[in-house]
Amino acid sequence: MTEIVKVPDYTASPRQTLFHTSTAFERFYGGAAGGGKTAALVAEAVTRCLEYDHYAAYLFRRTYEDTKKTLMREIDKQCRAYIKDGNMIFRSQEKGYYFTATESWIYLCYYNHEDDFNHYQGSEIHMLGIDELTQFYESWYDNLVGRVRSDDPDKPLTVFAAGNPGGVGHGWVKTRFIDAAPPEQIIYDKRPYVKRDGSIDYIETTRMFIPATLEDHPSASFRQSYMRSLLTMADPKKREAYLYGNWDLFAGQAFSEWRRHLHVVEPFNIPDHWPRWMAYDYGRGTYAGAVWLARDPISQRIYLYREYYASGKGPRIQAREMKQLEQSNEQLPVRLADPSLWKHIANADDGKTIADRFTEEGINFTPANNDRLQGVTAVHEALSLAPDGLPYLQVFSNCVHFIRTLPSLVVDTKRPEDVDTTGEDHLYDALRYGLVNERKATVEDSMPQSDPGLFSDGGYYG
């Protein structure tokens, strides 16, 4: 009697079933650790390659080593008998599994550096699957989604992703999937595009977030043993993030003291006599960020009341845009910037630095103290609570990029006392310049000795 082989060898939980059956183009299954996310990704890829001829499923992790340790291991687990019978063949040159009956492929892929996209630039991806999406930058995700295509209307095109809170992509994943709508609800967006004749048409895009919990894992023994491991963790913040998939509190968060309801306030008119200053972090190919700060001389509280955030613009344009944001009578005796502005030549023809270009546009910067550890300490102090129960630093609600990026920053795994510089840290850098460098006598005289180093500079968005 021939043994019936189940392929994939996988039984979906109700949440995993929703992940498989939703009609959304983008589906993100994420949250708590141990919810069976990798298993769901692999099962979807295997099922599609069995059902459709010449189908191409691309499964990604950050590194190929991660891909082999997780995705390849899960494929071997779900398809062991099928592989043993020669129906699925791993081909090392293509780094993928070939399905002999359908001539379909599951490719095992990685994306750890910007130029890794060159491997996939010409690919035709039918199913894009990304495990641990929060380890990816949004631009990398967009690059890969742009390769999901086919001229065969019978081939289903879908983006599947999975991940936990934390990582360099935490902020954009939270914005795109978690904050956009309640869980398990499809988000509908109409995106305009210009047709050849100049008319505008619209395409509807859809996405959905399916929350994962440890209870979603089909194995009772796995749930029990992994629950024991998670409850053993000493750090309560990590424990909560891993157990419950808390997207507002995640493992590795650089500034876990951030609380939106405390740190964000509605804008108000700042009195003219309050000291003001600004600080700036240069970027052209990447983002440039600046923050404007004011200090209440009574409470000594600092208010971040304006931000500037832009990319792809030279120093002259940035300077003009920043000036346009400021009031004509605004007094800013101190403007601080990264010392590299005085080292980098803006134009080889005249030998002038980036700082020179800003000076020509009427913005005179002072080199900031760029000590990173002093900076991170100053930001932690500013985010801490004063005796009145409110933080020493509060941010106007219209500074949307600062509010979005600061809570999403993660610690540097190689230097855990610092912030990971590969994240979206430009406005944070501007803030730390301001807090470390702007130490006026009135502040130091009035602040308690236990609160050293509070306060400095400023920025915009555009």
PyMOL commands that set and color helices and strands:
alter all, ss='L'
color gray80, all
select helices_A, chain A and resi 14-21+37-51+64-78+80-84+114-119+133-135+138-145+170-178+214-216+220-232+236-244+260-263+315-325+339-342+354-360+372-383+400-408+426-437+441-446
alter helices_A, ss='H'
color red, helices_A
select strands_A, chain A and resi 26-31+56-61+88-91+96-99+104-110+127-131+158-163+187-194+200-212+264-265+276-281+287-295+302-311+335-337+345-347+352-353+366-367+393-396
alter strands_A, ss='S'
color yellow, strands_A
deselect
rebuild
show_as cartoon
